[in-house]
Amino acid sequence: MPRVAEFTDELVNVAVRDFADESDHLRIEQFAQKQFDAVDQLLALNSRMYNYNEQVWTTMSLARSTYEDAVVYDVPYATQYVTTALPTFPTINGVTNTFGGTDYYEHEVGINQADFYGNETAISAYIRSGDFDLDVDGDGEYIMRVKRFVPDFKVLEGNAKVTLFLRDYPADTAVSSQLGPYTINSSTEKIDTRARNRLMSIKIENDAVNETWRYGLFRVDVYPDGRR
């Protein structure tokens, strides 16, 4: 009989990186979840981050199957097993992808992902906040109007995209504001939004080569705009 796919949360492999920077204190764990399909192929590789200040975990999709922190070498090194990959280095005559292949990564070098031959691709990334509302006469009592926001990036190379997600009620599906997403660069002083709703969240992302950023404070011009 074919074996049913197994999905467990057993931690197979862990590497930890703790660092402090200004007010942030984060802990990043690279790990492989032990999730296999019917032919014993590893399905899920993930990462998670712990924020000591807010005492919350955040999961990420960075896929690594092994990881060695910057102890022996100056930077971390990691591998990612890909079930369908064809090994290409070094040159191996007659090799097939029957058993997949492994990519070997040098971390914290540059801002793009580069292969052995120097071909660079983007490292797409984003963060998204939870919903927030106006605390005037009770949470969510008033519709809020967002006139503009001021980008406050501590680091910004290339462009970043900012999306304001809006909804009237918690059960509604959040949708982007009418004029978003907004493309931000180092010369952007402010963004006019014309956004109006009861609940809002913010998403910041990059998806092209030579883009990297670190956000500061979310500065927004917001005021009550009636009840509903």
C-alpha positions in Angstrom: 0.0 0.0 0.0 1.3 3.5 -0.7 2.3 5.3 2.5 0.2 8.3 3.5 2.1 11.6 3.6 3.3 12.5 7.1 3.4 16.0 8.5 4.9 16.5 11.9 6.6 19.4 13.7 9.6 17.5 14.8 12.7 19.6 14.7 15.3 17.9 12.6 18.0 20.5 12.4 18.6 23.7 14.2 21.1 26.6 14.1 20.7 29.7 16.2 21.8 33.2 15.7 21.3 35.9 18.4 22.1 39.5 17.7 21.3 42.9 19.2 21.1 46.1 17.2 19.9 49.3 18.8 16.5 48.5 20.3 16.1 45.2 18.5 17.0 41.9 20.0 16.2 38.9 17.8 16.9 35.2 17.7 16.8 33.4 14.4 16.6 29.7 14.1 17.1 27.9 10.8 15.5 24.5 10.9 14.0 21.7 8.7 10.6 20.5 9.6 10.3 16.7 9.3 7.6 16.7 6.6 7.7 13.9 4.1 5.5 12.8 1.2 4.6 9.3 0.1 8.0 8.6 -1.3 10.0 10.0 1.6 10.9 13.3 0.0 11.5 16.2 2.4 8.8 18.8 1.7 9.2 21.6 4.2 12.2 23.7 5.1 11.6 26.8 7.1 13.0 29.4 9.4 11.6 31.2 12.4 12.6 34.4 14.3 12.0 35.3 18.0 11.7 38.9 19.1 12.8 39.2 22.7 11.2 42.7 23.1 7.8 41.6 22.0 8.1 38.0 23.0 6.7 36.6 19.7 7.8 34.1 17.1 7.6 34.8 13.4 7.9 32.1 10.7 9.7 32.6 7.5 10.1 30.6 4.2 13.9 30.7 4.0 14.7 27.1 3.1 17.8 25.6 4.7 18.5 22.0 5.6 21.8 22.5 7.5 23.4 25.6 8.9 26.6 26.5 10.6 26.9 29.9 12.3 29.9 32.3 12.1 32.1 30.4 14.5 34.8 28.6 12.5 34.5 31.1 9.6 33.7 34.8 9.5 30.2 34.3 8.0 27.5 31.6 8.3 27.3 28.8 5.8 24.2 26.7 5.0 22.9 24.1 2.6 19.5 23.6 1.0 18.5 20.2 -0.3 16.3 20.3 -3.5 14.7 17.0 -4.5 14.6 17.8 -8.2 17.9 19.6 -8.5 20.6 18.4 -10.9 24.1 18.6 -9.4 26.2 20.8 -11.6 29.4 21.5 -9.6 31.9 20.0 -9.9 31.4 18.5 -13.4 30.2 15.0 -13.0 29.7 12.9 -16.1 26.4 11.0 -16.3 24.9 12.5 -13.2 21.1 12.6 -13.0 18.6 14.3 -10.6 17.3 10.9 -9.3 18.5 11.8 -5.8 18.2 15.6 -6.1 21.0 18.0 -5.2 22.2 20.4 -2.6 22.9 24.2 -2.8 25.7 25.5 -0.6 25.2 29.1 0.6 27.6 31.7 2.0 25.4 34.0 4.1 25.6 37.7 4.9 27.7 38.6 1.8 26.1 41.1 -0.5 22.4 41.8 -0.9 21.6 39.4 -3.8 21.6 35.7 -4.2 24.5 34.7 -6.5 25.4 31.3 -7.9 28.9 29.9 -8.5 29.0 31.5 -11.9 28.2 35.0 -10.6 24.6 35.1 -11.8 22.6 37.2 -9.3 18.9 37.0 -8.5 16.7 38.9 -6.1 16.1 37.8 -2.5 12.4 38.7 -2.2 11.3 39.6 1.3 8.5 41.4 3.2 7.2 42.1 6.6 3.5 42.9 7.4 2.1 44.4 10.6 -1.1 43.4 12.3 -4.3 45.5 12.0 -4.5 48.8 13.9 -7.4 51.2 14.3 -8.2 54.5 16.0 -8.5 54.4 19.8 -11.1 57.2 20.0 -14.2 56.6 22.1 -13.3 52.9 21.9 -11.3 50.8 19.4 -12.7 50.9 15.9 -15.5 53.3 16.8 -14.5 55.7 14.1 -13.6 55.2 10.5 -10.1 56.6 10.0 -8.8 58.5 7.0 -5.1 58.3 6.1 -4.0 61.4 4.2 -0.4 60.6 3.8 2.6 58.7 5.3 6.2 59.6 5.5 8.7 56.9 4.7 11.2 56.4 7.5 13.9 53.9 6.3 17.1 53.7 8.3 18.6 51.8 5.3 17.3 51.8 1.8 19.1 50.7 -1.4 17.1 50.5 -4.6 13.3 50.5 -4.2 10.9 49.2 -1.6 7.2 48.7 -2.0 4.7 49.8 0.7 1.1 48.5 0.7 -1.7 49.7 3.0 -4.2 46.9 3.5 -7.7 48.1 4.5 -10.9 46.5 5.8 -14.0 47.6 7.6 -14.5 44.6 9.9 -12.2 41.9 11.2 -14.0 39.2 9.2 -13.5 41.1 5.9 -10.8 40.3 3.4 -8.1 43.0 3.5 -7.5 44.8 0.2 -4.9 47.3 -0.9 -5.6 51.0 -0.8 -6.7 52.5 -4.1 -3.4 54.0 -5.1 -1.1 51.2 -3.7 1.3 49.6 -3.6 3.6 52.6 -3.4 7.2 52.4 -4.7 9.6 54.2 -2.4 13.2 55.2 -3.0 15.7 57.3 -1.1 14.4 60.6 -2.5 10.7 59.9 -1.6 9.6 62.5 1.0 6.0 61.6 1.4 3.2 59.5 -0.1 -0.4 60.7 -0.5 -2.7 57.8 0.0 -6.4 58.7 0.0 -7.0 55.6 2.2 -10.1 55.3 4.4 -11.3 52.4 6.5 -11.7 51.1 10.0 -8.7 48.7 10.1 -5.4 49.0 8.4 -2.1 47.0 8.2 1.1 47.9 6.5 3.3 45.6 4.3 6.9 46.5 3.2 8.6 44.4 0.6 11.3 44.2 -2.0 11.4 41.9 -5.1 14.2 43.0 -7.4 18.0 42.7 -7.4 20.1 45.3 -5.5 17.3 46.1 -3.1 17.7 46.1 0.7 16.1 48.1 3.5 15.6 48.5 7.2 12.5 50.3 8.3 12.3 52.8 11.2 9.0 54.3 12.5 5.7 54.3 10.7 4.8 58.0 10.4 1.3 58.6 9.2 -1.2 61.5 9.0 -4.4 59.9 10.2 -7.6 61.4 11.7 -11.2 60.3 12.5 -13.6 60.5 9.6 -17.1 59.7 11.0 -18.8 56.7 12.4 -20.4 53.8 10.6 
